[in-house]
Amino acid sequence: MKPSEFYTAPNNEVMIQDESGTHQLSQGDSDFLEKMEGIIHEFYPDADKALCENYKPSRSNPSYYRFLKVRRFIKCNFGQYDNVMDIDHLGRMNFEFVPCPLRGECKYDGIICNPKFNSSLSQREMEVMQMAYEGRTDDDIASTLFISLNTVNNHRKNSFKKLNIHSMADFIRYAKDKNLFKR
């Protein structure tokens, strides 16, 4: 995902500004929408569930359904135009407080708006990270779990993101502090 700034235009549409310029979010942004939907699903599961529930009537049109979910997530979390990229060069999201006339009344306040980050690792991420913690090589991990090297790297990257750490050294400290793997 490339660095992007989002804002809500006066016509209430979501605008995206990135290295290629500024444009209005549309159903035609299928690659972006698919990536954002995946991020929401993986890292903000409560928000994903609420978005799915809210836009359920549109499920029969998958591209429109995806567009509605992502647009709402952006509107609720990145509405202001400012000098801080909403998605930075590392793919991290920088949430903003978005003024909303329904703040405190909306049933999705604290769920879609200002969502809780899923910091728990999946079973497969735990397996990969435990093997890495034990000092096994990526080739060995991939071979043992019957997955590709790319998948091993993706599990590690997602684990780092979920735990808000940046290196294996950070992970080893985290695992020891939390007694993640009993020996």
C-alpha positions as a Markdown table, in Angstrom:
| # | Residue | x | y | z |
|---|---|---|---|---|
| 1 | Met | 0.0 | 0.0 | 0.0 |
| 2 | Lys | 1.5 | 3.3 | -1.0 |
| 3 | Pro | 1.5 | 6.4 | 1.3 |
| 4 | Ser | -1.8 | 8.1 | 1.1 |
| 5 | Glu | -3.7 | 11.1 | 2.6 |
| 6 | Phe | -7.5 | 10.8 | 2.8 |
| 7 | Tyr | -10.1 | 13.5 | 3.3 |
| 8 | Thr | -13.7 | 14.1 | 2.9 |
| 9 | Ala | -14.5 | 16.7 | 0.3 |
| 10 | Pro | -17.3 | 19.3 | 0.7 |
| 11 | Asn | -19.6 | 17.1 | -1.5 |
| 12 | Asn | -19.1 | 14.3 | 1.2 |
| 13 | Glu | -17.0 | 12.1 | -1.1 |
| 14 | Val | -13.7 | 10.5 | 0.0 |
| 15 | Met | -10.6 | 11.9 | -1.7 |
| 16 | Ile | -7.3 | 10.2 | -2.0 |
| 17 | Gln | -4.0 | 12.0 | -2.4 |
| 18 | Asp | -0.9 | 10.0 | -3.1 |
| 19 | Glu | 2.3 | 10.2 | -5.2 |
| 20 | Ser | 0.2 | 10.0 | -8.4 |
| 21 | Gly | -2.1 | 12.9 | -7.5 |
| 22 | Thr | -5.5 | 13.4 | -6.0 |
| 23 | His | -8.7 | 11.6 | -7.0 |
| 24 | Gln | -12.1 | 10.7 | -5.7 |
| 25 | Leu | -12.4 | 7.2 | -4.3 |
| 26 | Ser | -14.6 | 5.1 | -6.6 |
| 27 | Gln | -15.5 | 1.4 | -7.3 |
| 28 | Gly | -12.9 | 1.6 | -10.0 |
| 29 | Asp | -10.1 | 1.6 | -7.4 |
| 30 | Ser | -10.5 | -2.1 | -7.1 |
| 31 | Asp | -6.9 | -2.9 | -6.1 |
| 32 | Phe | -6.9 | -0.3 | -3.4 |
| 33 | Leu | -10.3 | -1.3 | -2.1 |
| 34 | Glu | -9.3 | -5.0 | -2.0 |
| 35 | Lys | -6.1 | -4.2 | -0.1 |
| 36 | Met | -7.9 | -1.9 | 2.4 |
| 37 | Glu | -10.7 | -4.5 | 2.9 |
| 38 | Gly | -8.1 | -7.1 | 3.7 |
| 39 | Ile | -6.4 | -4.8 | 6.2 |
| 40 | Ile | -9.7 | -4.0 | 7.9 |
| 41 | His | -10.6 | -7.7 | 8.0 |
| 42 | Glu | -7.2 | -8.8 | 9.4 |
| 43 | Phe | -6.4 | -6.0 | 11.8 |
| 44 | Tyr | -9.8 | -4.5 | 12.8 |
| 45 | Pro | -12.2 | -7.5 | 13.0 |
| 46 | Asp | -14.8 | -5.8 | 15.1 |
| 47 | Ala | -15.0 | -2.9 | 12.5 |
| 48 | Asp | -15.1 | -5.4 | 9.7 |
| 49 | Lys | -18.0 | -7.3 | 11.3 |
| 50 | Ala | -19.9 | -4.0 | 11.9 |
| 51 | Leu | -19.3 | -2.9 | 8.3 |
| 52 | Cys | -20.4 | -6.2 | 6.9 |
| 53 | Glu | -23.6 | -6.0 | 9.0 |
| 54 | Asn | -24.3 | -2.4 | 8.0 |
| 55 | Tyr | -23.8 | -2.9 | 4.3 |
| 56 | Lys | -25.3 | -6.5 | 4.1 |
| 57 | Pro | -28.1 | -5.4 | 1.7 |
| 58 | Ser | -25.3 | -4.6 | -0.9 |
| 59 | Arg | -23.5 | -7.9 | -0.7 |
| 60 | Ser | -25.0 | -9.1 | -4.0 |
| 61 | Asn | -22.8 | -6.5 | -5.8 |
| 62 | Pro | -19.3 | -7.3 | -4.4 |
| 63 | Ser | -17.5 | -4.3 | -5.9 |
| 64 | Tyr | -20.1 | -1.8 | -4.5 |
| 65 | Tyr | -20.2 | -3.7 | -1.2 |
| 66 | Arg | -16.4 | -3.4 | -0.8 |
| 67 | Phe | -16.5 | 0.3 | -1.9 |
| 68 | Leu | -19.1 | 1.1 | 0.8 |
| 69 | Lys | -17.3 | -0.6 | 3.5 |
| 70 | Val | -13.9 | 1.0 | 2.8 |
| 71 | Arg | -15.4 | 4.4 | 2.2 |
| 72 | Arg | -17.2 | 4.3 | 5.5 |
| 73 | Phe | -14.0 | 3.2 | 7.3 |
| 74 | Ile | -12.0 | 6.0 | 5.8 |
| 75 | Lys | -14.7 | 8.6 | 6.5 |
| 76 | Cys | -14.9 | 7.6 | 10.1 |
| 77 | Asn | -11.1 | 7.5 | 10.7 |
| 78 | Phe | -9.3 | 9.8 | 8.2 |
| 79 | Gly | -11.6 | 12.7 | 7.4 |
| 80 | Gln | -9.2 | 15.7 | 7.7 |
| 81 | Tyr | -6.7 | 17.0 | 5.2 |
| 82 | Asp | -3.4 | 17.6 | 7.0 |
| 83 | Asn | 0.3 | 17.2 | 6.7 |
| 84 | Val | 0.4 | 13.6 | 8.3 |
| 85 | Met | 0.0 | 10.8 | 5.8 |
| 86 | Asp | -2.9 | 8.6 | 6.8 |
| 87 | Ile | -1.1 | 5.5 | 5.5 |
| 88 | Asp | 2.7 | 6.0 | 5.8 |
| 89 | His | 5.5 | 4.4 | 3.8 |
| 90 | Leu | 5.5 | 1.4 | 6.2 |
| 91 | Gly | 1.8 | 0.8 | 5.7 |
| 92 | Arg | 0.9 | 2.0 | 9.2 |
| 93 | Met | -2.4 | 3.8 | 9.6 |
| 94 | Asn | -2.4 | 7.2 | 11.4 |
| 95 | Phe | -6.0 | 7.6 | 12.7 |
| 96 | Glu | -7.5 | 11.0 | 13.2 |
| 97 | Phe | -10.3 | 12.2 | 15.4 |
| 98 | Val | -13.1 | 12.9 | 12.9 |
| 99 | Pro | -15.8 | 15.3 | 14.0 |
| 100 | Cys | -19.2 | 13.6 | 13.6 |
| 101 | Pro | -22.6 | 14.8 | 14.4 |
| 102 | Leu | -23.5 | 11.3 | 15.7 |
| 103 | Arg | -20.4 | 11.0 | 18.0 |
| 104 | Gly | -21.5 | 9.3 | 21.2 |
| 105 | Glu | -24.9 | 8.3 | 19.7 |
| 106 | Cys | -23.8 | 6.1 | 16.7 |
| 107 | Lys | -23.9 | 2.4 | 17.6 |
| 108 | Tyr | -20.6 | 2.0 | 15.7 |
| 109 | Asp | -18.7 | 4.7 | 17.7 |
| 110 | Gly | -15.6 | 3.0 | 19.0 |
| 111 | Ile | -16.1 | 0.1 | 16.6 |
| 112 | Ile | -15.9 | 1.5 | 13.1 |
| 113 | Cys | -14.7 | 4.9 | 14.2 |
| 114 | Asn | -11.5 | 4.6 | 16.3 |
| 115 | Pro | -11.5 | 0.8 | 15.9 |
| 116 | Lys | -9.7 | -1.6 | 18.2 |
| 117 | Phe | -6.5 | -3.1 | 16.6 |
| 118 | Asn | -6.4 | -6.9 | 16.6 |
| 119 | Ser | -3.1 | -7.6 | 18.4 |
| 120 | Ser | -3.6 | -11.4 | 18.8 |
| 121 | Leu | -1.6 | -13.6 | 16.4 |
| 122 | Ser | -3.3 | -16.3 | 14.4 |
| 123 | Gln | -2.4 | -19.9 | 15.0 |
| 124 | Arg | -0.2 | -20.0 | 11.9 |
| 125 | Glu | 1.6 | -16.7 | 12.8 |
| 126 | Met | 2.3 | -18.2 | 16.3 |
| 127 | Glu | 3.8 | -21.3 | 14.7 |
| 128 | Val | 6.0 | -19.3 | 12.4 |
| 129 | Met | 7.1 | -16.9 | 15.1 |
| 130 | Gln | 7.8 | -19.7 | 17.6 |
| 131 | Met | 10.1 | -21.4 | 15.1 |
| 132 | Ala | 11.8 | -18.1 | 14.3 |
| 133 | Tyr | 12.1 | -17.5 | 18.1 |
| 134 | Glu | 13.8 | -20.9 | 18.4 |
| 135 | Gly | 16.4 | -19.8 | 15.8 |
| 136 | Arg | 15.1 | -21.8 | 12.8 |
| 137 | Thr | 15.8 | -20.5 | 9.4 |
| 138 | Asp | 13.1 | -19.2 | 7.0 |
| 139 | Asp | 13.9 | -22.1 | 4.7 |
| 140 | Asp | 13.4 | -24.6 | 7.5 |
| 141 | Ile | 10.2 | -22.9 | 8.7 |
| 142 | Ala | 8.8 | -23.0 | 5.1 |
| 143 | Ser | 9.7 | -26.6 | 4.6 |
| 144 | Thr | 8.3 | -27.8 | 8.0 |
| 145 | Leu | 5.0 | -25.9 | 7.6 |
| 146 | Phe | 4.7 | -26.6 | 3.8 |
| 147 | Ile | 4.4 | -22.9 | 3.0 |
| 148 | Ser | 6.5 | -20.6 | 0.7 |
| 149 | Leu | 9.3 | -18.3 | 1.9 |
| 150 | Asn | 7.0 | -15.4 | 0.9 |
| 151 | Thr | 4.3 | -16.7 | 3.3 |
| 152 | Val | 6.8 | -17.0 | 6.1 |
| 153 | Asn | 7.8 | -13.4 | 5.5 |
| 154 | Asn | 4.2 | -12.2 | 5.4 |
| 155 | His | 3.4 | -14.0 | 8.7 |
| 156 | Arg | 6.4 | -12.4 | 10.3 |
| 157 | Lys | 5.5 | -8.9 | 8.9 |
| 158 | Asn | 1.9 | -9.2 | 10.1 |
| 159 | Ser | 3.0 | -10.4 | 13.5 |
| 160 | Phe | 5.3 | -7.4 | 13.9 |
| 161 | Lys | 2.5 | -5.1 | 12.8 |
| 162 | Lys | 0.0 | -6.7 | 15.2 |
| 163 | Leu | 2.4 | -6.5 | 18.1 |
| 164 | Asn | 3.7 | -3.0 | 17.2 |
| 165 | Ile | 7.3 | -4.2 | 17.0 |
| 166 | His | 9.9 | -3.7 | 14.3 |
| 167 | Ser | 12.5 | -6.5 | 14.5 |
| 168 | Met | 13.1 | -10.1 | 15.6 |
| 169 | Ala | 15.1 | -8.7 | 18.5 |
| 170 | Asp | 12.0 | -6.8 | 19.6 |
| 171 | Phe | 9.9 | -9.9 | 19.2 |
| 172 | Ile | 12.3 | -12.0 | 21.3 |
| 173 | Arg | 12.1 | -9.5 | 24.1 |
| 174 | Tyr | 8.3 | -9.4 | 23.7 |
| 175 | Ala | 8.1 | -13.2 | 23.8 |
| 176 | Lys | 10.3 | -13.4 | 26.9 |
| 177 | Asp | 8.4 | -10.7 | 28.7 |
| 178 | Lys | 5.1 | -12.3 | 28.0 |
| 179 | Asn | 6.3 | -15.8 | 28.5 |
| 180 | Leu | 4.8 | -16.6 | 25.1 |
| 181 | Phe | 6.7 | -19.8 | 24.5 |
| 182 | Lys | 7.3 | -22.0 | 27.6 |
| 183 | Arg | 10.5 | -24.0 | 27.5 |
